[in-house]
Amino acid sequence: MNLPGVVVHRDADVLAKAVAARLITRLVDRQSAAGTASVVLTGGGVGLATLAEVAATPARDAVDWRRLDVWWGDERYVPAGHADRNETGARAALLDHVDLDPERVHVMRGPDSGLSAEESADAYAAELRRAARPEDHGPVPSFDVLLLGMGPDGHVASLFPELPALYDERPVVAVHGSPKPPPTRISLTLSAIKAAREVWVIAAGESKAKAARLALSGAGPMQVPAAGARGGRTLFLLDRAAAAKIPPDLGRFAVVA
């Protein structure tokens, strides 16, 4: 895996628009080359703002939405339709506004499914395994783009500092005792995240500045999970406030325009 690239935009609004444009271009290019594409979605303010920007631009029609697989990096273990679910936010921002194939929208199931959190994680891992192809060389697909938000503590997906999920080699786990409510969640692990062709860590705001600096400075993923969020290609897509504490000399990083 290559060193991460860093792209800095003026503010959160410009960041969301720029990531939306980048995502559309990447999906169109992948569908042109392979006939299909896959994306892993995230929640959070900037993640949902990005999806809303995709929905708002006419360029979204360049994507063949029927040939897109949609996955999630994590989900809150609450019933379908609950306001806390990442799925609920994604549907309102984008998914309900485009012509997706319902069979290719892969949701993490909540307690209303009758599954425990552990059973939901196992079911999602099985779904990923069925979708993986021989060329993926593992139990999860090589996602084309995997989007991740980042918390002030450096967490990504529902992988929080020092929680057991960071040590787990399974692709999907149940997370208990989340420091952010709700306390029970389902999450991809770092091993699944690393299978992606591209990982994009998206963060905006001054509260993310310390985490961005640590994630790019060689901190360990047990203390700063974002430091372990790496794919075949990794981009940290930030606004100026989130990038404010990154040292001016980015010599050890591949800085891209």
C-alpha positions as CSV (number, residue, x, y, z in Angstrom):
1,M,0.0,0.0,0.0
2,N,1.2,3.5,-0.9
3,L,1.6,6.4,1.4
4,P,-1.6,8.5,1.8
5,G,-2.2,11.5,-0.3
6,V,-3.5,14.7,1.3
7,V,-6.0,17.1,-0.4
8,V,-7.0,20.3,1.4
9,H,-10.1,22.3,0.4
10,R,-11.1,25.8,1.6
11,D,-14.0,24.8,3.9
12,A,-16.5,22.0,4.6
13,D,-19.0,23.1,1.9
14,V,-16.3,23.1,-0.8
15,L,-14.9,19.8,0.6
16,A,-18.3,18.1,0.2
17,K,-18.7,19.3,-3.3
18,A,-15.2,18.3,-4.3
19,V,-15.5,14.8,-2.8
20,A,-18.9,14.4,-4.6
21,A,-17.3,15.3,-7.9
22,R,-14.4,13.0,-7.3
23,L,-16.7,10.1,-6.3
24,I,-18.8,10.5,-9.5
25,T,-15.7,10.5,-11.6
26,R,-14.3,7.4,-9.9
27,L,-17.5,5.4,-10.2
28,V,-18.0,6.3,-13.9
29,D,-14.4,5.4,-14.7
30,R,-14.7,2.1,-12.9
31,Q,-18.0,1.2,-14.6
32,S,-16.4,2.1,-17.9
33,A,-13.5,-0.3,-17.2
34,A,-15.3,-3.1,-15.4
35,G,-19.0,-2.7,-16.1
36,T,-19.8,-2.3,-12.5
37,A,-18.6,-0.5,-9.4
38,S,-18.8,-0.6,-5.6
39,V,-18.8,2.0,-2.9
40,V,-18.7,1.8,0.9
41,L,-20.6,4.7,2.6
42,T,-20.1,6.5,5.8
43,G,-22.3,8.6,8.0
44,G,-21.5,11.8,9.8
45,G,-22.0,15.4,8.8
46,V,-19.5,15.7,6.0
47,G,-20.2,12.2,4.7
48,L,-23.9,12.9,4.4
49,A,-23.2,16.3,2.9
50,T,-21.1,14.6,0.3
51,L,-24.0,12.3,-0.7
52,A,-26.4,15.3,-0.8
53,E,-24.0,17.0,-3.2
54,V,-23.9,13.9,-5.4
55,A,-27.7,14.0,-5.5
56,A,-27.8,17.7,-6.3
57,T,-25.5,17.7,-9.3
58,P,-26.7,16.8,-12.8
59,A,-23.4,14.9,-13.2
60,R,-24.9,12.1,-11.0
61,D,-26.7,10.9,-14.2
62,A,-23.3,9.8,-15.6
63,V,-23.3,7.0,-13.0
64,D,-25.2,3.8,-13.9
65,W,-26.8,3.4,-10.5
66,R,-28.3,0.0,-11.4
67,R,-24.7,-1.3,-11.7
68,L,-23.5,0.0,-8.4
69,D,-23.1,-2.1,-5.2
70,V,-23.6,0.0,-2.1
71,W,-22.1,-1.2,1.2
72,W,-21.6,0.5,4.6
73,G,-18.5,0.8,6.7
74,D,-20.5,0.7,9.9
75,E,-24.0,0.9,11.3
76,R,-25.7,1.7,14.6
77,Y,-27.5,-1.3,15.9
78,V,-31.0,0.2,16.0
79,P,-34.1,-0.7,14.0
80,A,-34.5,0.0,10.3
81,G,-35.7,3.6,9.6
82,H,-34.3,4.9,13.0
83,A,-32.8,8.4,12.7
84,D,-29.5,7.2,14.2
85,R,-28.9,4.7,11.3
86,N,-26.3,5.6,8.7
87,E,-28.6,3.9,6.2
88,T,-31.4,6.3,7.1
89,G,-29.3,9.4,6.5
90,A,-27.8,8.0,3.2
91,R,-31.3,7.2,1.9
92,A,-32.5,10.7,2.6
93,A,-29.4,12.4,1.2
94,L,-28.9,10.3,-2.0
95,L,-30.1,6.7,-2.3
96,D,-33.8,7.5,-2.5
97,H,-33.1,9.9,-5.3
98,V,-31.4,7.5,-7.7
99,D,-32.4,4.3,-9.5
100,L,-30.5,1.7,-7.5
101,D,-31.0,-2.1,-7.8
102,P,-32.4,-3.0,-4.3
103,E,-30.5,-6.3,-4.4
104,R,-27.2,-4.4,-4.6
105,V,-27.9,-2.2,-1.6
106,H,-26.3,-4.2,1.3
107,V,-27.5,-3.0,4.7
108,M,-26.3,-4.0,8.1
109,R,-29.3,-5.4,10.0
110,G,-30.6,-4.1,13.3
111,P,-32.5,-5.7,16.2
112,D,-35.8,-5.6,14.3
113,S,-34.3,-8.3,12.1
114,G,-34.3,-10.8,15.0
115,L,-30.5,-11.0,14.9
116,S,-28.2,-10.2,17.8
117,A,-25.4,-7.7,17.0
118,E,-23.0,-10.6,16.7
119,E,-25.3,-12.4,14.4
120,S,-25.8,-9.3,12.3
121,A,-22.0,-8.9,12.0
122,D,-21.7,-12.5,10.9
123,A,-24.5,-12.2,8.4
124,Y,-22.8,-9.1,6.8
125,A,-19.5,-10.9,6.7
126,A,-21.2,-13.8,4.9
127,E,-22.7,-11.3,2.4
128,L,-19.3,-9.8,1.7
129,R,-17.8,-13.3,1.3
130,R,-20.5,-14.2,-1.3
131,A,-19.8,-10.9,-3.2
132,A,-16.0,-11.5,-3.2
133,R,-14.5,-12.8,-6.5
134,P,-11.4,-15.0,-6.9
135,E,-9.4,-12.0,-8.0
136,D,-10.2,-10.2,-4.7
137,H,-7.9,-12.6,-2.9
138,G,-9.8,-12.6,0.4
139,P,-13.2,-12.8,2.2
140,V,-14.4,-9.3,1.1
141,P,-14.7,-7.6,-2.3
142,S,-12.0,-5.1,-3.4
143,F,-14.3,-2.1,-2.9
144,D,-13.7,0.6,-5.5
145,V,-14.1,3.5,-3.1
146,L,-14.5,3.2,0.7
147,L,-15.5,6.4,2.4
148,L,-14.7,7.0,6.0
149,G,-15.4,9.9,8.3
150,M,-13.0,10.6,11.2
151,G,-13.8,11.6,14.7
152,P,-11.9,14.0,16.9
153,D,-10.5,10.9,18.7
154,G,-9.3,9.5,15.4
155,H,-12.0,6.8,15.1
156,V,-13.1,5.6,11.7
157,A,-16.3,3.5,11.0
158,S,-17.1,2.3,14.6
159,L,-13.5,1.5,15.4
160,F,-12.7,3.5,18.5
161,P,-9.3,3.8,20.2
162,E,-8.3,0.8,22.3
163,L,-11.5,-1.1,21.8
164,P,-11.2,-4.8,21.1
165,A,-12.5,-4.4,17.5
166,L,-9.2,-2.9,16.5
167,Y,-7.5,-6.2,17.3
168,D,-10.0,-8.4,15.5
169,E,-9.0,-10.0,12.2
170,R,-12.6,-10.9,11.2
171,P,-14.0,-8.6,8.4
172,V,-17.0,-7.5,10.4
173,V,-17.6,-7.3,14.1
174,A,-20.1,-6.2,16.7
175,V,-18.9,-3.2,18.7
176,H,-20.1,-2.8,22.3
177,G,-19.4,0.1,24.6
178,S,-19.0,2.7,22.0
179,P,-18.0,6.0,23.6
180,K,-20.5,7.7,21.3
181,P,-24.2,6.7,21.4
182,P,-25.7,4.4,20.6
183,P,-23.3,2.0,22.4
184,T,-23.8,-1.1,20.2
185,R,-22.8,-1.0,16.5
186,I,-21.7,-3.2,13.6
187,S,-18.4,-2.3,11.9
188,L,-16.0,-3.3,9.2
189,T,-12.6,-3.9,10.7
190,L,-9.2,-2.6,9.5
191,S,-8.6,-5.9,7.6
192,A,-11.7,-5.3,5.5
193,I,-10.9,-1.6,5.0
194,K,-7.5,-2.5,3.7
195,A,-9.1,-4.6,1.0
196,A,-10.4,-1.5,-0.8
197,R,-8.8,-0.2,-3.9
198,E,-9.3,3.3,-2.6
199,V,-9.8,4.6,0.9
200,W,-10.9,8.2,1.4
201,V,-10.8,9.6,4.9
202,I,-13.0,12.8,4.9
203,A,-12.8,15.3,7.7
204,A,-13.8,18.9,8.3
205,G,-13.5,21.2,11.2
206,E,-11.0,22.3,13.8
207,S,-11.9,19.5,16.1
208,K,-10.4,17.0,13.6
209,A,-7.1,18.7,13.3
210,K,-5.2,16.8,16.0
211,A,-6.5,13.4,14.8
212,A,-5.5,14.3,11.2
213,R,-2.0,15.2,12.3
214,L,-1.6,12.0,14.3
215,A,-3.1,9.7,11.6
216,L,-0.6,11.0,9.1
217,S,2.4,11.1,11.4
218,G,3.0,7.4,12.1
219,A,0.8,7.0,15.2
220,G,-0.4,3.5,16.0
221,P,-3.9,2.5,14.9
222,M,-4.7,1.2,18.4
223,Q,-4.5,4.8,19.6
224,V,-5.6,6.5,16.4
225,P,-7.6,4.1,14.3
226,A,-7.5,6.4,11.2
227,A,-3.8,5.7,11.1
228,G,-4.6,2.1,10.1
229,A,-7.2,3.1,7.5
230,R,-5.3,2.3,4.4
231,G,-6.2,0.9,1.0
232,G,-4.5,0.3,-2.3
233,R,-4.6,4.1,-2.6
234,T,-5.5,6.3,0.4
235,L,-6.6,9.9,0.4
236,F,-7.1,12.2,3.3
237,L,-9.7,14.7,2.0
238,L,-9.7,17.7,4.5
239,D,-10.8,21.2,4.8
240,R,-8.3,23.9,6.0
241,A,-9.5,23.7,9.6
242,A,-9.0,19.9,9.8
243,A,-5.6,20.2,8.1
244,A,-4.4,23.1,10.3
245,K,-2.0,21.0,12.5
246,I,-0.4,18.9,9.7
247,P,3.2,20.0,9.5
248,P,4.0,22.2,6.4
249,D,6.6,19.7,5.2
250,L,4.6,16.8,3.8
251,G,7.6,15.2,2.3
252,R,6.8,11.8,3.4
253,F,3.3,12.0,1.9
254,A,2.2,11.8,-1.7
255,V,0.4,15.2,-1.9
256,V,-2.1,15.3,-4.8
257,A,-4.0,18.1,-6.4
